[in-house]
Amino acid sequence: MKKIIAFILVLMLLTSIASCGEKTDESKNESQASTVNVGSLTDIVKNICSENNLTTGKTFTSESTVKGEYLNADLISGYYGSMFEAPDFSLIEEYCVYIDEHDTNLRIEIGIFKVFDSNNNTMVQDFIKLRKDNIIEAAINYPAVDAEPFKNVIIDTIGNYTYYIAVKDNRTEINSVVREKLSA
């Protein structure tokens, strides 16, 4: 009986060791093909902000675990949702957003979102458009508010990435940089 139990334990041990083996070449190639390394979204956004003197705002990133440096449920709902609905950020693999609310009469924002599945890019575009519409609608009631960055916002998608650029200056140049970085 002891020999049978020992034999079963050895078989289980060998099976578990074999299952921890190296990926096959085929699965490695599939993994590499589906993941293009564009670098850190945080680095991309922070470099753009630095090069364009966008320094008074706040950067929120999925790379951070420090409260106030990532978008929690309240911030997601406040920035991109409505009273009754908020975007499902569990579908987003990575993000980085720069939001400048220092001047209450001018909204400057740059955001890049990477979704797990490119079919979810539409959801990201929808909540960015809702943000745009809310800011433009609020500006109607407050003539001092300059909504021009959101009236001319660039919203675009490349692969699994959706991004938006709502700035007053260098919009086209920033768009070119983002497209170049995300296409790498």
GIFEN-V58097 format. One line per field, one symbol per residue. burial: 1 if it has 24 or more other ideal C-beta (glycine too) atoms within 12 Angstrom, else 0. A space follows every 50 residues. Layout:
BEGIN
burial->???
END
This chain:
BEGIN
burial->00000000000000000000000000000000000001001101111110 01010011111110000001100001001110000110101111111111 00000111111111100001101111110111011100000000001011 0011111111111111110010011011101100
END
